């Protein structure tokens, strides 16, 4: 089939690579978000998908909005059979959805109808799910509500960050997306409506959502931090400034610290929660690089009994 691939971040690149390697399909163009500023220099940078497409010599379309007439006209000229999508990042209007004969097929990183929305992996980790997965489905105008073609499952490991889990799902999901394209081309794959039960929503995680509440139980603190790693990054306050937090280790034998209270030793920094303490891993003070929590504590001369949080 002639395909137009839509995607933007690094997590979409494995799927694009898998489709490019397929001997059954031809990726004739890529749709991605416009270039954006990034880094300390605030330089304009193309998306990872745009960079990969340029390397492969594929036409790259960067509409400001997918309903722009110039974009729609070019899409009709290309006349794709189908448009596979991975984390494109913009809502597709019906006028665009109607162009390809087989529609736009999205690779979504959850077992639909669970965790519909922008941040399914983060929410699965934060909720303490033991199993998640990926689904391919036909995009409709509802939020991730279209009929499902195929799924794969993936165990969530006790120490997984959302970044760890998303990396595995991106690789496994790439194979699922290619298999879905194969099945659609063969006419042997039929999309099935999602069940009405089990719907959960996964809105984007904001910086404010990533603030640690030390009054929460240690298990919830652990899940929040892992779910927000690497983005947007969990944080707390110390001395009125934000301190970013890497994954922590549960310390159920340490129950002597109040919520947010620090226990500082030569090579370890514990923090109290609403249940038992956690052992800090890496931290990142404002304007500085990540470092071991014990190195941070020595550097700022913070002592046991100090508090983190508001």
Secondary structure, DSSP 8 states (H G I E B T S, - for coil): -EEEEEE-SGGGHHHHHHHHH-SS-EEEEEE----EEETTTTEEE--HHHHHHHHHT-EEE--SSTT-HHHHHHHHHHT-SBEEEES--S---HHHHTTSTT-EEEEESS-TTTTBSS-HHHHHHHTT-SEEEEEEEE--SSSS-S-EEEEEEEE--TT--HHHHHHHHHHHHHHHHHHHHHHHHHT----B---SSS--B-----TGGGB--TTS-HHHHHHHHHHTTTTT-EEEEETTEEEEE---EEETT---S-BTBEEE-SS-EEEB-SSSEEE--EEEETTS--EEHHHHHHHHT--TT-B---
